[in-house]
Amino acid sequence: MFFHSPLHLSHSLLNVFGTEASIHYSERVPATKRILLVSNHRSFLDAPLLMAAINRSVRFACHRYMSQVPILREMISVMGAFPLDAIGKGKKQFFQQSSSFLESSQAVGIFPEGAQPMVQIKSPHQLSPFYRGFAHLAFRVPVEELAILPVAIASTDEKKHLLAPLKLFSLFDPSEPLFDCWGWHPAIVYRRVNILFGQPIWITEAERKQYRGKQGSFMVKKLTQSCSHQITELLHEGCYSKV
């Protein structure tokens, strides 16, 4: 089947797996073209769900191993995703590619929990600690009208499958410690899920100046905590309330 765009592929994947998504607070999605989506992450369907929810293609940062594994490699290429730097190699490539996409008025998606929740599955309402790379990116990229948009993917009905032995993935990315153990890589398929948008956080030039000064560490910590707090609250609402 020929896919016209990552958005087209996203809708097709959700139809194939029979995923029913309810969208909440879509009025909070900014009209600006430059959006940095920040979301929790438990399933390979997360990126397609978020694209379908905002009805536009998004350039998602993905784990490096996905760009090495056959079939997954081709899939992320069609989805327009870009791999993160290898562990221990810094984040130079991530910052360069993300900045380039945002400067060209594209949307970028980040899963700041990293790969752990994809391998070590937690309850749908639980959130792992955030890495702060997305916050550094937000203050570094030299663009106007940049909105950070926290989003919660709250699963209410799902099925867990076993994808492949973790040791097999270590062949493609030996630098990832999550794969250096026995067991199988799980795959969560959502049956019903709530997508809840948080309040957008706008990055101002004044904040960028503070970041470049002595307040940099504080600014990054504050933005990271703000996104984590919003998503945590939205997850509880989406998982337990009748939204």
Order of alpha helices (4+ residues) and beta strands (2+ residues): alpha-beta-beta-alpha-beta-alpha-beta-alpha-beta-alpha-alpha-beta-alpha-beta-beta-alpha-alpha
